[in-house]
Structure formats: structure tokens, C-alpha cells
Amino acid sequence: MQAATESTADLAARRASGSSFYAGMRILPKAQRKAIYEIYSFCRAVDDVADEGGPKDERLAELNRWRADVDALYAGRPTPRIAGLAGPLRAFKFAREDFLAIIDGMEMDVHADIQAPDYRTLDLYCDRVASAVGRLCVKVFGMGREDGIALAYHLGRALQLTNIVRDIDEDAQINRLYLPREALDAAGIAASDPRTVLASPQIGHACAWVLERAQRHFDEADFVMARSPRKTVRMPRAMAEAYKVMLSRMIARGFAPPRERVRLGKPHLIWIMLRYALF
């Protein structure tokens, strides 16, 4: 819980400091930096509700309280825990629906442990927990509406699908499996239980199915960024390049157990930030 002496701005900055892309956030102009910190802080807060465990009814009630907070923010009467978004909202004209979509995505994790959803459901999940965040961020970066929506659509899905494959073992420990039913069927895996699926010798084929789609989204995102002013896509480009490295490393590592989790070291991440976000 937020300490009484900690401002919402301080809390947002502290939460953002845990992001892999904190170095890139810090080099943004002040107004943009504050806005990104606040978006990240909001996402972390509602994600914690979904992931921390506890009675389902209590977590659903807490997500509903966050919905009420969003409504209060747009009514001009923000509650203390969301007040830090008031200034960025005035500056960047965020869509209320995107904040609510993020909460809806977290709620999908609360209602039931997601296990081998069909691809349509997975795509909706990706839109809510990743592309909706992107739709907020591209306004901060100053992108035009059409290209901003396109970039959020493709890059959000590319990043989330890469995360899904990267985190398969960690997700299985909390009884979740985000690999879609279509990927498992294509690999000849009939099971949906996370541990059974992950032990299958065909797991690599299912992961490759997902990563192939992630790569297509990266390609589409690159196309959007190539036609956009460089200063508006510095951060998205850096994030895309970092995740492409992870995707390539997963493919090179393979998926036979035991799978060592693919990570990018801090020096490598800082180098990517400097190359793409600064220069």
C-alpha cells in the first residue's frame, strides 16, 4: 500500500524504476516522462490485483473500484491513487476506453486460470493488456492517430506474444497457459493442462506457431515506424528491438525442458536504449 508520505508522482516513478525500459523512460522530456510513469504505475497496480492471488470476489471488487477511479478521473474528481494521471490526461487526451480495456484484460486473469484459449480470445487479451497500453503511449510520443493506432495494434501484440512464449514455465506454476488451442492442435498436443503441455516433446512446434505470428506483428510495426517521424518512435523502436533479440534467443535456445529463461542483461538493454531511444 502507498505510504502516507509518498506522493502519487513518487510512487509512479518508483514503480517505473522496476521496468526494463526505465533508462529509456528517463530520457524523455519531462511531461512525456511523467505521463509514461503514470501509465506504467496504473498498469502495475491493476496487474498486481490480477496476479497477487486471494479470493476471486475480492479481486473483482478491487478491479471495479479501479473502474470507478477511472470514471472519477474523467469526471474531474480523481481519487488520490489515480490523481497523478490528471495532468497527463489534460495534456495528451487519453481515451477512457483504453484504461477500462486494461482493467478488462486483468479481469480475464481473475475470472479463471487461462488455459489454452482459442486464438480469438487470446487476441482480445493481447489487445486489452498490451495494445491498449500502446494506444495510451503513442499519444504521449506524439504520433498521428492512424499510425499510432496501427503501431499500438501490431507492436502490442508482438510484445505480448513474445512474453507469452518467454514466460510459459512461470505461468504454468500459477496454473496458466496462454499458448492458444490452435497452436497446440497444430503441434499435435491434445492436452490443455499447463504442466502436461510443457512436458510434451512437441512444445517447440506450438511455441514456434506463436512466435511466427509475433514476428509478423513486428514486421508490420516496423513498417509503421519506418514512415513515422523518428522522434515519435524512439521508445517503441527500442522496445521492439529488445524483444526481437529475446525472440531470436528463444528460437536459438529451443524449447526442450529444462528451459532456461531468456533474459537481456542490463548493459545490453542500456545499449539498445542508447542506440534507438537516444540517437
C-alpha positions in Angstrom: 0.0 0.0 0.0 1.2 3.5 -0.8 2.9 5.2 2.2 1.2 8.3 3.5 4.2 10.4 2.8 4.7 9.2 -0.8 3.2 11.3 -3.5 1.5 9.7 -6.5 4.3 11.1 -8.7 6.9 9.5 -6.4 5.0 6.2 -6.4 4.7 6.2 -10.2 8.5 6.9 -10.6 9.3 4.2 -8.1 7.2 1.7 -9.9 8.6 2.7 -13.3 12.1 2.2 -12.0 11.4 -1.6 -12.0 10.7 -1.6 -15.7 13.3 -3.0 -18.1 12.9 0.2 -20.1 13.3 2.7 -17.3 16.5 4.1 -18.8 14.6 4.9 -22.0 11.7 6.5 -19.9 14.1 8.7 -18.1 15.5 10.4 -21.2 12.0 11.5 -22.4 11.1 15.2 -21.9 9.6 15.9 -18.5 5.9 16.0 -19.5 6.2 12.8 -21.5 8.3 11.1 -18.8 5.7 11.9 -16.1 2.9 10.6 -18.4 4.7 7.3 -19.1 5.5 6.8 -15.4 1.8 7.3 -14.5 0.6 4.9 -17.2 3.1 2.3 -16.1 2.1 2.8 -12.5 -1.6 2.3 -13.3 -0.8 -0.8 -15.2 1.3 -2.2 -12.4 -1.4 -1.5 -9.8 -4.2 -3.3 -11.7 -1.8 -6.1 -12.8 -1.0 -6.7 -9.1 -4.7 -7.2 -8.4 -4.9 -9.9 -11.0 -1.7 -11.7 -10.1 -1.3 -11.5 -6.3 -3.9 -14.2 -5.5 -6.5 -14.1 -2.9 -10.3 -14.6 -3.1 -11.7 -14.0 -6.5 -14.6 -11.9 -5.3 -12.2 -9.5 -3.5 -10.0 -9.1 -6.6 -13.0 -8.5 -8.8 -14.3 -5.9 -6.4 -11.0 -4.2 -6.4 -10.9 -4.0 -10.2 -14.4 -2.5 -10.1 -13.0 0.1 -7.7 -10.3 0.9 -10.2 -13.1 1.3 -12.9 -14.8 3.8 -10.5 -11.5 5.6 -10.1 -11.2 5.9 -13.9 -14.7 7.3 -14.1 -13.9 9.8 -11.3 -10.7 10.9 -13.2 -12.7 11.7 -16.3 -15.4 13.4 -14.2 -12.7 15.8 -12.9 -12.8 14.3 -9.4 -9.8 11.9 -9.3 -9.2 9.8 -6.2 -5.8 10.1 -4.6 -4.4 6.9 -6.1 -5.2 8.0 -9.7 -4.7 11.7 -9.3 -1.3 11.6 -11.0 -3.0 10.9 -14.3 -5.0 14.1 -14.2 -2.2 16.3 -15.7 -1.2 13.8 -18.4 -4.9 13.3 -19.3 -5.3 17.1 -19.9 -2.1 17.2 -21.9 -2.5 14.1 -24.1 -6.3 13.4 -24.3 -6.2 9.8 -23.4 -9.3 7.7 -24.3 -11.2 6.5 -21.2 -11.9 3.2 -23.0 -8.2 2.3 -23.1 -7.9 2.4 -19.3 -11.0 0.4 -18.9 -9.8 -2.1 -21.5 -6.6 -2.7 -19.4 -8.8 -3.4 -16.4 -10.9 -5.8 -18.5 -7.8 -7.6 -19.5 -6.7 -8.1 -16.0 -10.2 -9.3 -15.1 -9.8 -12.1 -17.7 -7.0 -13.5 -15.5 -9.1 -13.2 -12.3 -12.3 -15.0 -13.6 -10.5 -18.2 -14.3 -7.0 -19.5 -14.9 -6.4 -19.1 -18.6 -5.5 -22.4 -20.2 -5.1 -22.9 -24.0 -7.6 -20.2 -25.1 -8.7 -20.1 -28.7 -6.8 -17.6 -30.7 -9.6 -15.1 -30.9 -9.8 -14.9 -27.1 -6.0 -14.6 -26.8 -6.0 -11.8 -29.4 -8.6 -10.0 -27.3 -6.5 -10.5 -24.2 -3.4 -9.1 -26.0 -5.4 -6.1 -27.2 -6.5 -5.3 -23.7 -3.3 -5.9 -21.7 -0.8 -4.7 -24.3 -2.3 -2.8 -27.3 -4.5 -0.6 -25.1 -1.4 0.4 -23.2 0.2 1.2 -26.5 -2.7 3.4 -27.5 -2.1 5.5 -24.5 1.6 5.7 -25.0 1.6 6.7 -28.7 -0.4 9.8 -27.7 2.4 10.7 -25.3 5.0 10.1 -28.0 3.1 12.4 -30.4 2.2 10.0 -33.1 -0.7 10.8 -35.5 -4.0 9.0 -34.8 -3.9 6.5 -37.7 -0.3 5.4 -37.4 -0.5 5.5 -33.6 -3.4 3.1 -33.5 -1.7 0.8 -36.1 1.6 0.8 -34.2 -0.2 0.0 -30.9 -2.1 -2.8 -32.5 0.9 -4.6 -34.0 3.6 -3.8 -31.5 1.4 -4.6 -28.5 0.6 -8.0 -29.9 4.2 -8.7 -30.9 5.4 -7.9 -27.4 2.7 -9.8 -25.6 3.0 -12.9 -27.8 6.8 -12.9 -27.2 6.2 -12.5 -23.5 3.7 -15.5 -23.5 6.4 -17.8 -25.0 9.1 -16.4 -22.8 7.0 -17.0 -19.6 5.5 -20.4 -20.3 7.2 -22.0 -17.3 6.5 -19.2 -14.9 2.8 -19.1 -16.0 2.5 -22.9 -15.6 3.5 -22.5 -11.9 0.3 -20.5 -11.4 -1.8 -22.8 -13.5 -1.9 -20.6 -16.6 -1.2 -21.5 -20.2 -1.6 -18.7 -22.8 -0.5 -20.8 -25.8 -3.6 -20.9 -28.0 -5.6 -24.0 -28.7 -4.8 -23.6 -32.4 -1.0 -23.7 -31.8 -1.4 -26.8 -29.6 -3.6 -28.6 -32.2 -1.1 -27.7 -35.0 1.6 -29.3 -32.8 -0.5 -32.4 -32.1 -0.9 -31.6 -28.4 -4.4 -32.5 -27.2 -3.9 -31.6 -23.6 -4.6 -28.2 -22.0 -3.1 -28.7 -18.6 -0.1 -26.4 -18.4 2.4 -29.0 -17.0 1.3 -31.7 -19.4 1.6 -29.4 -22.4 5.0 -28.1 -21.3 6.4 -31.7 -20.9 5.3 -32.6 -24.5 8.1 -33.2 -27.0 6.1 -31.1 -29.4 6.0 -28.0 -27.3 8.6 -26.3 -29.6 6.2 -26.5 -32.5 3.5 -24.8 -30.5 5.8 -22.1 -29.4 7.1 -21.6 -32.9 3.5 -21.1 -34.1 3.1 -18.3 -31.7 6.4 -16.7 -32.4 5.8 -16.7 -36.1 2.7 -14.6 -35.5 4.7 -12.3 -33.2 7.3 -11.8 -35.9 4.6 -10.8 -38.4 3.4 -8.2 -36.0 6.9 -7.0 -35.5 7.3 -6.6 -39.3 4.0 -4.6 -39.5 5.1 -2.4 -36.6 8.5 -1.8 -38.3 6.6 -0.7 -41.4 4.6 1.8 -39.4 7.7 3.1 -37.6 9.6 3.5 -40.9 7.1 6.0 -42.2 6.8 7.9 -38.9 8.9 10.9 -37.6 11.9 9.4 -35.9 11.4 11.4 -32.7 7.9 9.9 -32.2 9.0 6.3 -32.4 12.3 6.3 -30.4 10.9 4.4 -27.4 8.7 1.9 -29.4 11.6 1.1 -31.7 13.9 0.4 -28.7 11.3 -1.8 -27.2 10.8 -3.7 -30.4 14.5 -4.3 -30.9 14.9 -5.6 -27.4 12.1 -8.0 -27.8 13.3 -9.2 -31.2 16.6 -10.1 -29.5 14.7 -12.2 -27.0 12.6 -13.8 -29.7 15.8 -14.8 -31.6 17.4 -16.1 -28.5 14.4 -18.3 -27.6 14.4 -19.8 -31.1 18.2 -20.5 -30.8 17.8 -22.0 -27.3 15.0 -24.3 -28.3 12.1 -25.4 -26.1 13.1 -28.8 -24.8 13.0 -28.9 -21.0 14.6 -27.7 -18.9 14.3 -24.3 -20.5 16.5 -21.5 -19.1 14.6 -18.3 -19.2 15.8 -15.9 -21.8 16.9 -12.6 -20.4 18.6 -9.4 -21.6 21.3 -8.2 -19.3 21.1 -4.6 -18.1 24.2 -3.5 -20.1 22.5 -4.9 -23.3 19.3 -3.1 -22.6 21.0 0.2 -21.9 22.9 -0.2 -25.2 19.6 -0.7 -27.0 18.1 2.3 -25.3 21.0 4.5 -26.2 21.1 3.3 -29.8 17.4 3.6 -30.6 15.8 5.8 -27.9 18.6 8.5 -27.7 20.4 8.5 -31.0 
